[in-house]
Amino acid sequence: MNNPSSIYMVDDLLEEIFLRLPLKPILKSKTISRQWRSVLESKKFVERRVSLQKSRKILAAYNCDCGQQPWLLPGSRFKGDEEIVYLHCDATTTRASMTCEGLVCIPEQNWINVLNPWTRQVRQFCFGVWSSGYSRVMGFGSDKITGSYKVVKMEIWKRDHHVVEYWSVLDVETGEWWMLTPPSYNMFCPLSHELSIKSVCVDGSIYWIHNVGVGYKILALDLHREEFHNVSVPLTCVPRETHLVNLENRLTIALTYTNPEWILDIWSNDSSRWNKTYSISLAGKGVPWEIGRRWFTPVSVCKQGNLVFTDNHKRLFKYYPRTDKIRCLSLDTSVISPFLETLAPLPLKSALPFPHARRISKCRLVSKQDKFGIVDLLITMLVVVGIVWFPF
């Protein structure tokens, strides 16, 4: 009879080995044995590998109307000192997409695509026929207790001063939809309040900013309890050009002021308290000024405290707090989110295979075939095993 403890020891050793491998051989390893696949798809391994990522990258959209489903372009490019990886998709994807822990959710007219760009897995879900008579707001995030990914849909019909409100939740793992109890009218009144189209997920909850008629509040949904609550905004006066983001795993609100001064203020929520982390004067620092609506969104914070941010005109900037300087990194980059190389699986049997970059397409982009084979994988693993057992 096998000693159960020896089995756990083998799994732990495999996990340590896989953590030292590049991602391509890890993806190949999933096809070799069920045990290896189980280790690689475990929540513990996925979280550990994400936490050990050394390089910080940005995911951007490579806008193309060739009609192909989204797929990750091979390689990366640098804009200044920021490394950019590109998701081949159309421009609509950038505006409507939502991200969480490396997964991307793209709502379209009659269905939802959830994809892992790095593992080339994609799931497609139908959510009913679109009607011009109602409005729809979406959310996407992860249950911090179970680790499952969920899509939230809110639909509102307004007819003759009567409002019909539907909230529903999709479990990405099972493909099951179910109805959700709407928030109370004290939290959200669909007749007079307006939810932001863009949502953000932080620490197991989805957040939307909404106009309550006399100001703004933040509507939050706990994905595990499936309960709503309101979060106050840091200021009583909030400009129209205000957006929520997940900045370094904190709920963050970015406020763009144009009068009396052109300023970008960034507030982060820590333990239910708001703290102003950046106040950036934009005038006279090389940031182009346009007439009309203009807003800025933080993307990431570098180790030195420098802030990478973008605007709604596809420009990418970097702010250096020590010198109070702003550098324009790119004039044409459609930023989606920070990029995480995650192995989070999309396990439904009916999952569509993610289209590989080398498939035939009308797109002018051409990629090389992946030549990393099983023999290379085994050699790499033998080297890593040698490092583990016989370190220098």
Buried (B, 14 or more C-beta within 10 A) or exposed (E): EEEEEEEEEEBEBBBEBBEBBEBBBBBBBBEEEEEBBEBBBBEEBBBBBBEEBEEBBBBBBBBBEEEBBBBBBEEEEEBBEBBBBBBBBBEBBBEEBBBBBBBBBBBEEEEBBBBBBBBBBBBBBEBEEEEEEBBBBBBBBBBBEBBBBBBBBBBBBBEEEEEEBBBBBBBBBEBEBEEBEBBEEEBBBBEEBBBBEBBBBBBBBBBBBBBBEEEBBBBBBBBBEBEBBBBEBBBEEBBEBBBBBBBEEBBBBBBBBBEEEBBBBBBBBEEEEBEEBBEBEBEEBEBEEEEEEBBBBBBBBEEEEBBBBBBBEBBBBBBBBEEEEBBBBBEEBBBBBBBBBBBBBBEBEEBBEBBEBEEEBEBEBEBEEEEBEEEEBBEBBEEBBEEEEEEE
